[in-house]
């Protein structure tokens, strides 16, 4: 949780109560079922409705649009708690719904679009996803092949997306498509697509090596007709600008997930090494164990300071794309290192699915890929240092 000097004392007290309430919710509604959801490959839609009823969805969406109207740290606290508890698969999709899509609507959408979608998202009635990645275009958003052709008062959309979090459950898809393929990035537009629209087809739930509780799909659009008022903000050709504006929060929330996932992995390991005996003593008494844990704790503390400074900069409107790219690079690489070091201390048991450390380890890996790969983050940071 953010330290006191980033938010007021009153908000800090409320945030503490909010976090404690969420912990109790997790104990009752998530923990008993999470391993089953991992096997099924998704969480039930009803879980989102329950979270909405308790104010855990879209926490910083204003009450004028059906949200709780809290500050940014309340929304981030949801990711903090769930990540530390090892629910990485669920977090991957939840942060899309809570922290990625609402800013698109609030900052770029029309008033009618905000009034229609945000209350449904805050209540859990509608689950949101974002459709950027394509089979031939991952981090290169300019290479999109999905097209949207104007036809009277509609657009006809054809194409596909892949690796879409919430793809099986989504009701709303913020879809990137080319409205003018000849213009490159300037010809990209974003659409608010109702998943019930004819021509919208979901592929199978993709089988992943980690984040099993998060549904991830390929989506197909075959002559899908959407009304012109589905164009985000009502203006063509603004999609790339809109995506660049909102990517910092996406990468910031991934940093939140990474730091608190690392803390959860460390917590699980601290408990284990004090219980597990080897050669007549707890393995936590061996120097290698102690030094490994000390290094992990020190690295996490440094990463958390970087994260807290970045959250503060975001709240002040001062978080640059280069800075948040460095944050995502640093924290996601850290999470993988910590999860790997901690799993090693479990020995053979760490490789068993029944031990939570195995889930931290597999769930951590994709954070270095989604939201922009580590290699892309390095390139963005390098450009800020050396120019193009």
C-alpha positions as CSV (number, residue, x, y, z in Angstrom):
1,X,0.0,0.0,0.0
2,X,1.3,3.5,-0.8
3,X,3.0,5.3,2.1
4,X,1.3,8.1,4.0
5,X,3.0,11.0,2.2
6,X,1.4,10.1,-1.2
7,X,-2.2,10.4,0.0
8,X,-4.0,12.2,2.9
9,X,-4.2,10.7,6.3
10,X,-8.0,10.4,5.9
11,X,-7.6,8.6,2.6
12,X,-4.9,6.4,4.0
13,X,-7.3,5.3,6.8
14,X,-10.0,4.6,4.3
15,X,-7.6,2.8,2.1
16,X,-6.6,0.6,5.0
17,X,-10.2,-0.3,5.7
18,X,-10.8,-0.9,2.0
19,X,-7.8,-3.3,1.8
20,X,-8.8,-5.2,4.9
21,X,-12.3,-5.6,3.4
22,X,-10.9,-6.9,0.2
23,X,-8.7,-9.4,2.1
24,X,-11.8,-10.8,3.8
25,X,-13.6,-10.9,0.4
26,X,-10.7,-12.9,-1.0
27,X,-10.8,-15.3,2.0
28,X,-14.4,-16.0,1.4
29,X,-15.0,-15.7,-2.3
30,X,-11.7,-16.4,-4.1
31,X,-9.3,-18.5,-2.0
32,X,-11.6,-21.6,-1.7
33,X,-12.2,-21.7,-5.4
34,X,-9.1,-20.4,-7.1
35,X,-7.4,-23.7,-7.9
36,X,-10.6,-24.9,-9.5
37,X,-10.7,-21.8,-11.6
38,X,-7.1,-22.4,-12.6
39,X,-8.2,-25.8,-14.0
40,X,-11.3,-24.5,-15.7
41,X,-9.3,-21.7,-17.3
42,X,-11.4,-18.7,-16.2
43,X,-13.1,-17.1,-13.2
44,X,-17.0,-17.1,-13.1
45,X,-18.7,-13.9,-14.3
46,X,-20.5,-13.9,-11.0
47,X,-17.3,-13.0,-9.2
48,X,-17.1,-9.7,-11.0
49,X,-20.6,-8.9,-10.0
50,X,-19.8,-9.6,-6.4
51,X,-16.7,-7.4,-6.6
52,X,-18.8,-4.7,-8.2
53,X,-21.4,-4.9,-5.3
54,X,-18.5,-4.4,-2.9
55,X,-16.9,-1.4,-4.7
56,X,-13.8,-3.3,-5.9
57,X,-14.4,-2.6,-9.6
58,X,-13.4,0.6,-11.4
59,X,-12.6,2.2,-8.0
60,X,-11.5,5.6,-9.4
61,X,-14.4,6.0,-11.8
62,X,-16.4,9.0,-10.7
63,X,-19.8,8.3,-9.1
64,X,-21.4,10.3,-11.9
65,X,-20.7,7.3,-14.1
66,X,-21.6,4.7,-11.5
67,X,-18.2,4.2,-10.0
68,X,-17.1,4.4,-6.3
69,X,-15.4,7.8,-7.0
70,X,-12.3,6.9,-5.1
71,X,-8.7,8.0,-5.9
72,X,-6.2,6.0,-8.0
73,X,-4.6,4.2,-5.1
74,X,-7.9,2.4,-4.3
75,X,-8.0,0.9,-7.7
76,X,-4.3,0.0,-7.5
77,X,-4.9,-1.6,-4.1
78,X,-7.1,-4.2,-5.7
79,X,-4.2,-5.3,-7.9
80,X,-1.8,-5.1,-5.0
81,X,-3.8,-7.4,-2.8
82,X,-4.7,-10.0,-5.4
83,X,-1.2,-10.1,-6.8
84,X,0.4,-10.6,-3.4
85,X,-2.1,-13.5,-2.7
86,X,-1.0,-15.2,-5.9
87,X,-4.0,-14.6,-8.1
88,X,-1.9,-13.5,-11.1
89,X,-4.2,-15.1,-13.7
90,X,-7.2,-13.3,-12.5
91,X,-5.3,-10.0,-12.1
92,X,-4.1,-10.1,-15.7
93,X,-7.7,-9.7,-16.9
94,X,-9.0,-7.7,-13.9
95,X,-6.5,-4.9,-14.5
96,X,-7.7,-4.6,-18.1
97,X,-11.2,-4.1,-16.8
98,X,-10.4,-1.8,-13.8
99,X,-7.3,0.2,-14.9
100,X,-6.9,0.1,-18.6
101,X,-10.4,0.5,-20.2
102,X,-12.0,3.1,-17.9
103,X,-9.3,5.8,-18.7
104,X,-10.0,5.3,-22.4
105,X,-13.7,6.1,-21.8
106,X,-13.0,8.9,-19.3
107,X,-10.4,10.7,-21.3
108,X,-11.3,9.9,-24.9
109,X,-14.9,8.8,-25.0
110,X,-18.0,10.8,-25.7
111,X,-20.4,11.5,-22.8
112,X,-22.9,9.0,-24.2
113,X,-20.2,6.3,-24.4
114,X,-19.2,7.0,-20.8
115,X,-22.8,7.0,-19.5
116,X,-23.5,3.7,-21.3
117,X,-20.5,1.6,-20.5
118,X,-18.9,2.8,-17.2
119,X,-21.9,2.0,-14.9
120,X,-22.1,-1.5,-16.4
121,X,-18.4,-2.0,-15.8
122,X,-18.4,-0.7,-12.3
123,X,-21.3,-3.1,-11.4
124,X,-19.7,-6.1,-13.1
125,X,-22.6,-6.4,-15.5
126,X,-20.3,-5.8,-18.4
127,X,-16.7,-7.2,-18.5
128,X,-14.2,-5.2,-20.7
129,X,-11.3,-6.3,-22.9
130,X,-8.9,-4.5,-25.2
131,X,-8.2,-5.8,-28.7
132,X,-4.8,-4.6,-30.0
133,X,-2.5,-7.6,-30.5
134,X,-2.8,-9.5,-33.8
135,X,-1.2,-12.7,-35.0
136,X,1.2,-10.7,-37.2
137,X,1.4,-7.5,-35.0
138,X,2.4,-7.8,-31.4
139,X,4.2,-4.8,-30.0
140,X,4.2,-3.1,-33.4
141,X,0.8,-1.5,-33.3
142,X,1.3,0.3,-36.6
143,X,1.2,-3.1,-38.4
144,X,-2.5,-3.8,-37.6
145,X,-4.4,-5.6,-40.3
146,X,-7.9,-5.4,-38.9
147,X,-9.9,-2.9,-41.0
148,X,-13.0,-0.8,-40.4
149,X,-14.7,0.4,-43.6
150,X,-17.2,3.2,-43.4
151,X,-20.6,2.2,-44.8
152,X,-23.3,4.8,-44.3
153,X,-23.9,5.2,-40.6
154,X,-22.0,2.0,-39.8
155,X,-18.4,0.6,-40.0
156,X,-17.8,-2.9,-41.4
157,X,-15.0,-4.5,-39.5
158,X,-12.9,-7.5,-40.6
159,X,-9.9,-9.1,-39.0
160,X,-8.7,-10.9,-35.9
161,X,-7.0,-10.4,-32.5
162,X,-5.0,-12.8,-30.4
163,X,-4.0,-13.2,-26.8
164,X,-6.9,-11.1,-25.6
165,X,-7.4,-11.2,-21.8
166,X,-11.1,-11.5,-20.9
167,X,-11.7,-12.7,-24.4
168,X,-14.2,-15.4,-23.4
169,X,-16.0,-13.3,-20.8
170,X,-16.0,-9.8,-22.3
171,X,-19.1,-7.8,-23.2
172,X,-17.1,-4.7,-24.3
173,X,-14.1,-4.8,-26.6
174,X,-12.0,-1.7,-27.2
175,X,-10.9,-2.6,-30.7
176,X,-8.0,-1.1,-32.7
177,X,-8.6,-1.2,-36.5
178,X,-7.4,0.6,-39.6
179,X,-10.0,3.1,-40.9
180,X,-7.5,4.3,-43.5
181,X,-4.8,1.7,-44.2
182,X,-2.9,4.1,-46.4
183,X,-2.2,6.4,-43.5
184,X,-0.3,4.0,-41.3
185,X,-0.5,4.9,-37.6
186,X,-2.6,8.0,-38.5
187,X,-5.2,5.7,-40.0
188,X,-5.8,3.7,-36.7
189,X,-9.1,4.2,-34.9
190,X,-10.6,2.6,-31.7
191,X,-14.1,1.2,-31.5
192,X,-16.3,0.3,-28.6
193,X,-17.6,-3.1,-29.7
194,X,-20.5,-4.9,-28.0
195,X,-19.5,-8.6,-28.0
196,X,-23.1,-9.5,-28.9
197,X,-22.7,-7.8,-32.3
198,X,-23.2,-10.3,-35.3
199,X,-19.9,-11.1,-36.9
200,X,-18.0,-11.1,-33.5
201,X,-16.7,-14.6,-32.9
202,X,-14.6,-16.0,-30.0
203,X,-12.0,-18.6,-30.6
204,X,-11.2,-21.3,-28.0
205,X,-9.8,-20.3,-24.6
206,X,-6.1,-20.5,-25.2
207,X,-4.0,-22.9,-23.1
208,X,-1.1,-21.1,-21.5
209,X,1.9,-22.1,-19.4
210,X,0.8,-19.7,-16.6
211,X,-2.0,-17.4,-15.5
212,X,-4.4,-20.3,-16.0
213,X,-7.4,-18.6,-14.3
214,X,-7.3,-15.8,-16.8
215,X,-9.3,-16.5,-20.0
216,X,-7.3,-15.6,-23.1
217,X,-8.7,-15.9,-26.6
218,X,-8.3,-15.2,-30.2
219,X,-11.2,-13.1,-31.5
220,X,-12.5,-12.9,-35.1
221,X,-14.5,-10.2,-36.9
222,X,-16.3,-11.2,-40.1
223,X,-18.2,-8.3,-41.7
224,X,-19.1,-7.1,-38.2
225,X,-21.2,-4.0,-38.5
226,X,-21.0,-1.5,-35.7
227,X,-22.7,1.9,-35.6
228,X,-20.7,5.0,-36.2
229,X,-21.2,6.1,-32.6
230,X,-19.1,3.1,-31.5
231,X,-16.0,5.1,-32.7
232,X,-14.2,6.1,-29.5
233,X,-14.6,9.8,-29.1
234,X,-16.4,10.0,-32.5
235,X,-13.3,10.9,-34.4
236,X,-11.5,8.8,-37.0
237,X,-7.7,8.4,-37.0
238,X,-7.1,9.1,-33.3
239,X,-6.6,5.5,-32.2
240,X,-2.8,5.6,-32.1
241,X,-2.8,8.9,-30.2
242,X,-5.3,7.5,-27.8
243,X,-3.3,4.3,-27.2
244,X,-0.1,6.2,-26.6
245,X,-1.9,8.5,-24.1
246,X,-3.2,5.5,-22.1
247,X,-0.3,3.1,-22.3
248,X,1.5,4.7,-19.3
249,X,-1.3,3.6,-16.9
250,X,-1.3,0.1,-18.5
251,X,2.4,-0.2,-17.9
252,X,2.2,1.3,-14.5
253,X,-0.5,-1.2,-13.3
254,X,1.7,-4.0,-14.6
255,X,4.5,-2.6,-12.4
256,X,2.1,-2.8,-9.5
257,X,1.3,-6.4,-10.3
258,X,5.0,-7.2,-10.6
259,X,6.1,-5.7,-7.3
260,X,3.3,-7.1,-5.2
261,X,3.6,-10.5,-6.9
262,X,7.2,-10.5,-5.9
263,X,6.2,-9.6,-2.4
264,X,3.8,-12.5,-2.4
265,X,6.4,-15.0,-3.6
266,X,8.7,-13.8,-0.8
267,X,6.0,-14.1,1.8
268,X,5.3,-17.7,0.8
269,X,9.0,-18.5,0.9
270,X,9.6,-16.9,4.3
271,X,6.9,-19.1,5.8
272,X,8.2,-22.2,4.1
273,X,11.8,-21.9,5.0
274,X,10.9,-21.6,8.7
275,X,8.8,-24.8,8.6
276,X,10.9,-27.0,6.3
277,X,13.6,-29.1,8.0
278,X,16.8,-30.3,6.5
279,X,19.9,-31.7,8.3
280,X,18.2,-31.2,11.6
281,X,17.3,-27.6,11.3
282,X,14.9,-25.2,9.4
283,X,16.3,-24.5,6.0
284,X,15.9,-20.8,6.9
285,X,19.0,-21.2,9.1
286,X,21.3,-22.0,6.2
287,X,23.4,-19.0,5.0
288,X,22.5,-19.5,1.3
289,X,18.8,-19.3,2.2
290,X,19.3,-16.2,4.4
291,X,21.4,-14.4,1.8
292,X,19.0,-15.3,-1.0
293,X,16.0,-13.9,0.9
294,X,17.9,-10.8,2.0
295,X,18.8,-10.1,-1.7
296,X,15.1,-10.6,-2.7
297,X,13.8,-8.3,0.0
298,X,16.3,-5.6,-0.8
299,X,15.6,-5.7,-4.5
300,X,11.8,-5.6,-3.8
301,X,12.2,-2.6,-1.5
302,X,14.1,-0.7,-4.2
303,X,11.5,-1.6,-6.9
304,X,8.7,-0.5,-4.6
305,X,10.3,2.9,-4.1
306,X,10.5,3.2,-7.9
307,X,6.9,2.2,-8.1
308,X,5.6,4.6,-5.5
309,X,7.4,7.5,-7.1
310,X,5.9,6.5,-10.4
311,X,2.4,6.3,-9.0
312,X,2.9,9.8,-7.4
313,X,4.1,11.1,-10.8
314,X,1.0,9.6,-12.5
315,X,-1.3,11.2,-10.0
316,X,0.3,14.6,-10.7
317,X,0.2,14.1,-14.5
318,X,4.0,13.9,-14.7
319,X,4.7,10.2,-15.5
320,X,6.5,10.1,-18.9
321,X,6.3,7.2,-21.3
322,X,10.1,6.7,-20.9
323,X,9.9,6.6,-17.1
324,X,7.0,4.1,-17.0
325,X,8.8,1.9,-19.6
326,X,11.8,1.8,-17.3
327,X,9.5,0.9,-14.4
328,X,7.8,-1.9,-16.3
329,X,11.2,-3.3,-17.5
330,X,12.7,-3.2,-14.0
331,X,9.8,-4.5,-12.0
332,X,8.7,-7.3,-14.3
333,X,12.3,-8.6,-14.7
334,X,12.6,-8.4,-10.9
335,X,9.4,-10.4,-10.4
336,X,10.8,-13.3,-12.5
337,X,14.1,-13.3,-10.7
338,X,12.5,-13.3,-7.3
339,X,10.0,-16.0,-8.2
340,X,12.8,-18.1,-9.6
341,X,15.1,-17.7,-6.5
342,X,12.2,-18.4,-4.2
343,X,11.1,-21.5,-6.0
344,X,14.7,-22.8,-5.8
345,X,14.4,-22.7,-2.0
346,X,11.4,-25.0,-2.1
347,X,13.5,-27.6,-3.9
348,X,11.4,-30.3,-5.6
349,X,8.3,-29.1,-3.9
350,X,8.5,-25.8,-5.7
351,X,7.9,-27.6,-9.0
352,X,4.6,-29.1,-7.7
353,X,1.5,-27.2,-8.6
354,X,0.0,-27.6,-5.1
355,X,2.6,-25.2,-3.8
356,X,1.7,-21.5,-4.5
357,X,5.3,-20.6,-5.3
358,X,4.9,-22.6,-8.6
359,X,2.0,-20.3,-9.6
360,X,4.0,-17.2,-8.8
361,X,6.8,-18.5,-11.0
362,X,4.7,-19.4,-14.0
363,X,2.4,-16.3,-13.7
364,X,5.4,-13.9,-13.5
365,X,6.8,-14.9,-16.9
366,X,4.2,-13.2,-19.1
367,X,4.6,-9.8,-17.4
368,X,7.8,-9.4,-19.4
369,X,5.8,-9.8,-22.6
370,X,2.3,-8.2,-22.3
371,X,1.9,-4.4,-22.2
372,X,5.1,-4.2,-24.3
373,X,8.0,-6.7,-24.2
374,X,11.1,-6.0,-22.2
375,X,13.0,-5.5,-25.4
376,X,10.5,-2.8,-26.5
377,X,10.8,-1.2,-23.1
378,X,14.6,-1.1,-23.5
379,X,14.3,0.5,-26.9
380,X,12.0,3.2,-25.6
381,X,14.3,4.0,-22.7
382,X,17.3,4.0,-25.1
383,X,15.5,6.5,-27.4
384,X,15.1,8.8,-24.4
385,X,18.8,8.6,-23.8
386,X,20.2,8.7,-27.3
387,X,17.4,9.9,-29.6
388,X,16.2,7.8,-32.5
